[in-house]
Amino acid sequence: MTRRQPPRSALQRELLRLLSPPSRRLSEQPGERALPALLEVARTHAHRPAAEVRAALEDAVRSVGAQPDQAALTEFAEQIEAAENPFL
């Protein structure tokens, strides 16, 4: 049996996410609860300085009661500064 490659386009990934059946366990995870806020930060903060983006990402993660991973936030902030959306 061959393993399927994940979809390459952001549109395909988003469609698959929307078509996936709801999962209570998944929806309880902090990352899933923070995802709408993280997507909004990525949308509104493109091309802004990474330090500013990182602070907004940290606020989004803390808003769901989670402890942010500083290394991951720094990496995400750099991608958003370059106008890439790491959450799609």
C-alpha positions as CSV (number, residue, x, y, z in Angstrom):
1,M,0.0,0.0,0.0
2,T,1.4,3.4,-1.0
3,R,1.2,6.4,1.2
4,R,-0.7,9.4,-0.1
5,Q,1.1,12.7,-0.3
6,P,-0.5,15.6,1.5
7,P,-2.2,18.2,-0.8
8,R,0.3,20.8,-1.9
9,S,-2.0,23.8,-2.3
10,A,-3.4,25.7,0.6
11,L,-6.8,25.6,-1.0
12,Q,-6.8,21.8,-1.1
13,R,-5.6,21.6,2.6
14,E,-8.3,24.0,3.7
15,L,-11.0,22.1,1.8
16,L,-9.9,18.8,3.3
17,R,-9.9,20.4,6.8
18,L,-13.4,21.7,6.3
19,L,-14.7,18.4,4.9
20,S,-13.2,16.3,7.8
21,P,-15.7,15.0,10.3
22,P,-15.7,16.9,13.6
23,S,-13.6,15.3,16.3
24,R,-14.3,16.1,20.0
25,R,-10.8,15.1,21.0
26,L,-9.2,17.2,18.3
27,S,-11.4,20.2,19.1
28,E,-10.3,20.2,22.7
29,Q,-6.6,20.5,21.9
30,P,-5.3,24.0,22.5
31,G,-3.8,24.3,19.0
32,E,-7.2,23.7,17.4
33,R,-8.9,26.1,19.8
34,A,-6.3,28.8,18.9
35,L,-6.3,28.1,15.2
36,P,-8.9,30.8,14.2
37,A,-7.0,33.5,16.1
38,L,-3.7,32.3,14.6
39,L,-5.1,32.4,11.1
40,E,-6.4,35.9,11.7
41,V,-2.9,37.0,13.0
42,A,-1.3,35.5,9.9
43,R,-3.9,37.3,7.6
44,T,-3.6,40.7,9.3
45,H,0.1,40.8,10.1
46,A,1.7,39.8,6.8
47,H,4.8,41.8,6.1
48,R,4.9,43.3,9.6
49,P,8.1,42.9,11.7
50,A,8.5,39.4,13.1
51,A,8.7,40.7,16.7
52,E,5.3,42.3,16.3
53,V,3.9,39.2,14.7
54,R,5.3,37.0,17.5
55,A,3.7,39.1,20.2
56,A,0.3,38.7,18.4
57,L,0.8,35.0,18.0
58,E,1.7,34.6,21.7
59,D,-1.5,36.5,22.7
60,A,-3.6,34.2,20.5
61,V,-2.1,31.1,22.1
62,R,-2.5,32.5,25.6
63,S,-6.1,33.4,24.9
64,V,-7.1,29.7,25.0
65,G,-5.1,29.1,28.2
66,A,-2.1,27.4,26.5
67,Q,1.5,28.0,27.1
68,P,3.2,29.1,23.9
69,D,6.2,27.3,22.4
70,Q,8.6,30.3,21.9
71,A,10.7,28.6,19.2
72,A,7.7,27.7,17.2
73,L,6.2,31.2,17.5
74,T,9.5,32.7,16.3
75,E,9.5,30.4,13.3
76,F,5.9,31.2,12.5
77,A,6.4,34.9,13.0
78,E,9.3,34.9,10.4
79,Q,7.1,33.1,7.9
80,I,4.3,35.5,8.4
81,E,6.7,38.5,8.1
82,A,7.6,36.9,4.7
83,A,3.8,36.9,3.8
84,E,3.6,33.1,4.2
85,N,0.7,31.6,6.2
86,P,2.1,28.6,8.1
87,F,-1.4,27.7,9.4
88,L,-2.9,26.8,6.0
